[in-house]
Amino acid sequence: MWKNLPPTNEEIFKRAITIYGENMQELVAIEEFAELTKALIKRMRKISPDEYEESVLEELVDCEIMIEQLKIIGKVNKAEFETIKKEKLLRLEKRLDSL
């Protein structure tokens, strides 16, 4: 009865890692981060401004997908990740409050 459910994002990420391999997915992550960097630089230099929104949005999504795979590859503890994230956000908030 439950066999026809679509796969979860995590299942898709794990499948990609299994099929392509951890090293390849790490390389793809680096490539996606570079593509985001390039899109942001084009925005800052005002090169192809019409394409900026779509390009940056697509690259952000690609990077998020790869970050999730990197978390799986690195066996990142979700609770620990969230704790560190909260600490960093608090630090940012303190810096902003001091301005």
N, C-alpha and C positions, 0 to 999 in steps of 0.2 A: 504494500500500500504506500509506503514512504519512498520507494525506490525511484520514483519519477520526479522527486524534488530536484530543482536545479542545484548545482554545486555552490557551496559558500565561497566567498572571496578567498578565505584561507585555504580551502581545498584546491582552488585554481592556482594560488601561489605555490603551494606544495607540489602540485603537478608540474608546473613550469620548472621548478627547481629539480625535480626528479628527471624530467625529460632532457632539459638543457644542461644541467649540472650546476653546482654551486659556483665554480670559477667563472663560467660563462655569464651567469646572472649577476655576479659582482662586476664583471666587465660591462655588461649592459647598463647596470646602475651608474657606473662612472660616465658612460656615454650619455645617458639621459640627463645627468647633472650638468654635463658640459653643454648639452642642447639648451637647457634652461638658462645657463649662464649666457650663452650666445643670444638667446631671445631677449634677456634683460639688457644686455649691452646694446643691442639694436634699438631697444626702447630709449635707453639713455642717450644714444647718439641720434635719435629721431630718424633712424633708417627704417623704412617700410612701416610707418605708424599705423596704417590700416590693418596690417597683419598682426600687430602687437597683441591685442587682447586675445585673439584666438590662439596664437602661437604660445604665449605665456601660459594660458589656461591649459592647453594640451600638454605642455611640458611639465607643468605642476602636477597634473594627474599622472603622467608617466613616472615622475619622481616619487610620488606617493606610493604607487604600485611597487616600485623597486625598493623603497624604504621598507615596506611591509615584508617583502621577500628577504631583505637583508636581516630583518629582525628574526625571521625564521631560521635563516642560515646561521646566524650568530647565537641561536638559542637564547634570545633575549627574554628575560623574565618580565612579563607584562606589568606586574606590580612595581618592580624596581624601576622600570622605564617610566611609569607614571609618577613615581616618587621623585625621580631626578627631574622630570619635566616640570613638576610643581615647584621644586626648589629653584629651578632656573627662571620660571615665570615670576616667582616671588622676588628674586634678585633683580629682574628687569623692572618690576613694579617699584621696588625701593629706589632704583636709579632714577626712574621717571618722577617719583615723588620728591626727590632731592633737587630737581631742576627748578 
